[in-house]
Amino acid sequence: MKPSNILGVDVGGTFTDLLLFDAQTKAFRTAKVPSQRGDEAAGFMQGISTVSAGREIVSIVHGTTVGTNSLLERRGHKVGVITTRGFRDVLEMRRRDRRRTWGLWGDFTPIVDRDLRMEVTERTLADGTIHCEVDEAEVRSAAIALHERGAEALAIIFINTYANPANEQKALAVVRSVWPNEFVSASHQVLPEIREFERSSTTALNSYLQPGVSGYLARLERALEKLQFKGQFYIVQSNGGVMSTATARRFPIRTALSGPAAGVIAAAAIARQAGFENAITCDLGGTSFDVSVIAGGRASLAAQATIDFGLVIRTPMIEITTIGAGGGSVASVDRGGLLQVGPESAGSVPGPACYGQGNDRPTLTDAHVVLGRINADRPIGGKLARLDVEAAKSAILNHVGRPLGIDVLEAAEAIVRVANARMAGAIRLVSIERGHDPTKFVGVPFGGGGALHVGAIVKEIGLQMALVPRFPGVTSALGCVIADLRHDQVQTLNLALDGIDTAALDRRMVAAGEQVRAVVGAAGAMVGQIDLSFEFDMHYVGQTHTVAVQVPVTLQDGTTGISPAMIRTAFETAYASSFSRLLPGLPIRIVSLRVAAIGRRPQLDLSVFAPGPEASVEKARLGARPVRIDGAWLETQIWSRLDLPVGAIVEAPAILEQPDATIYIEPGLRGRVDALGNLIVERVPK
């Protein structure tokens, strides 16, 4: 391992955030530039030009929402599916769920049209027996027909391939001989796991994203070559780790929540180094509000997620709850006379009304500008010289004030209150409703607008306090810099614990461990060590859903040392933790094996971001201005946040400004700067 310049780049729906860190000199630079929706690569390159010449950078780690946006907006490419005869409608039947549970009518358009889902003769039984060999001539004809019908990518999804992929492997070889590009996914490669719909959905969505994500990465790599960039280029995964661009091209589905995951990784590291093991991360960007829980210093991983109705992805990802309540979320009055904020967003183009770029509908950012909480003379992002306060007022009055019969200031405060309530609801969903005591957690608000709502986060949820990172607006970019390299693999076992062949299980675990370790080792990243994690999906016989069971084993001298007693103890501990009881006497089954290889990157000491000796309260004091608070204008102290020294106390009401974010401390709270430069916001003792 050697010192290097690492660049983290997070491309969001509104802004592209960058953080360049020199591990040798401990110097860093940050930047925040507007994203270019539809041409995210252009925003990416514009951001790099603001912080560095490309040849200076040894590695770039990129968090992206390109895949997520393609799924949400159905902007993927035309996909063809080749499947087992009789199973072409799995994607459309789903789990027989409904968009509106109690509605008599509903609609759902699958990601692949029915005329692009073709059946071939083959059959593998659930025990792995080949009941019927695949008809290779049918496969060839189906692939040619699908290409002629306009399919740009292809998914091969045969029944029961998790048990034996032989038929699918033969079909894959045939398809590759006639298919004109590399965009072919096979379910045994994407998800060799039981559950037919989830495997079908994940594989089809992987193909749906392949042309777009591959094209995006290719454009970035060509642009980086022009900057004489010779280093390594990595992509953040939904599980919080990073992977090579080659892996991202094969499995773009793993980038589905890439950007938000990077923010959670950074927030967890910041909270941990500040002395807090339990945190609720709150990422408020221009488009969305993303919430996640850190318990015991670890982010929670989910086995699958639903991006939109019917679009199910089964791949390990950090549990993140997302709502459409960002700084650019549009405020409107619905037909019932109720004020709504989001989910529609103005993005960065045209942006909020105050940007003066043609949007005449109000957003959450416009409300903050009208209330004096955002400085119209110093907007973040660097693109605009000044924000148009009058345009913001006009938009709020026309679309919210007049329909509700209130003045513009009351309307602006109402927009903020509704947004606060939506954010509080999302936080309750991941904390209180899942059994967590909020008084034992700190909130970590970040993103360009997160710290404007720090008071609501603390007061409405009852959190212990809030910790605002030193650079809240580029926290996700920091997550890209510090994220470990990671590769996950899953395989279905379907084994009874009683009478299990321990030696055979150990061999499968060893083989899986060596495979994932090889993938991480081949990525070419500078890592200190590669750790392996083994986990089983298990349940009692008769149950349909599983619990995740971490087994405390390592791969050493060609064995894991696994034993039935070890598995049983781990299962009972995990089951009791989830359900507070066991079911003695019922047999136990191991459904799947999950293995992860984690290449540990050097831990970044966040004290490098702490204020220097030149910081002082006098230097940080910028004067005062009136800010609208609870129906009245109050003279509010304005601070240059980055010039505040360690130990400084900030009394409310106060506005703290910095190039990447704005912080608002409302009455009843106060802030203090900790040793790492974070701002701790807590209640004033009564």
Protein Blocks (a to p, Z undefined) as FASTA:
>chain_A
ZZdddddddddfkbccdddddfklopacdddddddehilmlmmmmmmmmmocfklpmbdc
dddfklmmmmmnopaccddddddehilmmmmnmnopafblmbcbdcdddfbdfklcccdd
ddddfkopafbacdfklmmmmmmmmmmnopabdcdddehklmomklmmmmmmmmmmmpcb
fbdcdfklmogcehjklmmmmmmmmmmmmmmmmmmmmmmmmmmmmnopabdcddddfkop
acdfklmmmmmmlmmmmmmmmmmmmmmmmmmmnopabdcdddddfkbccddddeehiacd
dfbdcfbghiacdddddddddddddfklccdddfkopacedjbdebjbnbjfklonopab
dcfklmmmmnomacfklcghjlambdcfklmmmmmmmmmmmmnopafklmmmmmmmmmmm
mmmmmmmmmmmmnopafklpccddedjklmmmmmmmmmmnopabdcddfblmlmmmmmmm
mpccdddddddfkpafehpafklmmmmmmmmmmmmmmmmmmnopacfbdcddddddddde
hiabdcddddddddeehiahiafklmmmmmmmmmmmmnopacehiacddfbdcddddddd
ddddfklmpccfkbcfklmpgbjadddeehiacddddddfklpcehiacddddddddfkb
ccdddehiacdddfkopacdddddZZ
